[in-house]
Amino acid sequence: MTEQTIKRLLDVDVDGLKGIVTYKITEMYDLIDDKGYATIKFRTIDEFTMAWKEIEEEEKMQGHSMKTEIYKVYGIAE
């Protein structure tokens, strides 16, 4: 069986009561068997949580949004 990456996805979950954001990076890929049949699969690449204050500090330091940084680091295409 071989794997062929389709794309990477960013899922963002905001908890306004706690003031935190959870980022989850997932990869979508085809699992291709010996006969050439493919099944779409997903796997989690990374998952992390940040407080709003941490996000604000990171964005000031980097000069751009967290989304832009995550897309760059994990190779996510829009």
N, C-alpha and C positions, 0 to 999 in steps of 0.2 A: 504494500500500500504506500502511496505517496501523498504528500500534503502540498497544496498550492494555496498560498495566502490570497484572499480576495481583498480584504481591507481591514483597517483598524478603526475602532469606534470609541468615542468618548461619551460616557454616561455621567451626568452630574445630578446629585441629589442634594437639595438644599433643605436644611432644618432650621427654619427661622426662629423657632423657640429657643434652641440651644446656640444659635449663631455659628453653625458649622456647615461646611460643604464637603461632601464625599465625592471624590473623583474615582471612576472605575474605567480602566482602559481594557477593552476586549478586542480580541482578534477573531475575525470571521475567516474560515478557510474551508477548502474542499478537501475531503478525504477520498482519494481516488483508488478504487480497488484494481486488481489485475485485469479485469474485463473492461475497464474504462468507465465504470459507473461511479458517480460522485455523490457524496453526501455532505451537506453543509454542516459544519461544526463550529462551535464557539469555545474560546478559552480566555480566561482572565489573565492579562499580562501584568497588571499592577492595580492596586487599590489603596487609596490613602485619604485621610480626612484632615482638613485644615480649618482653623477658626478664621472668622472674618478679619480679625486683626492681623493674623499671619499672612493672609492673602493680600491685604492692603500693603503690608511691609514688603512682601516679595515683588508686587507690581511696581512699587516705587523704586526698588533696587534694580529691577530688570528693565524698566522703562516701557513695558508692554503688559498686556493682560495675561492672566494665568492660562487662559485658553490658548493663546498664541504660543506660550512657552511649552505647554503640554503637547500641542500639535507638532512643534519642532523636535522635542526630545523623543517622542514615541513614533515619529514618522507617520502621523495621521494626515491624510489628504482631505481637503474639504469637498 
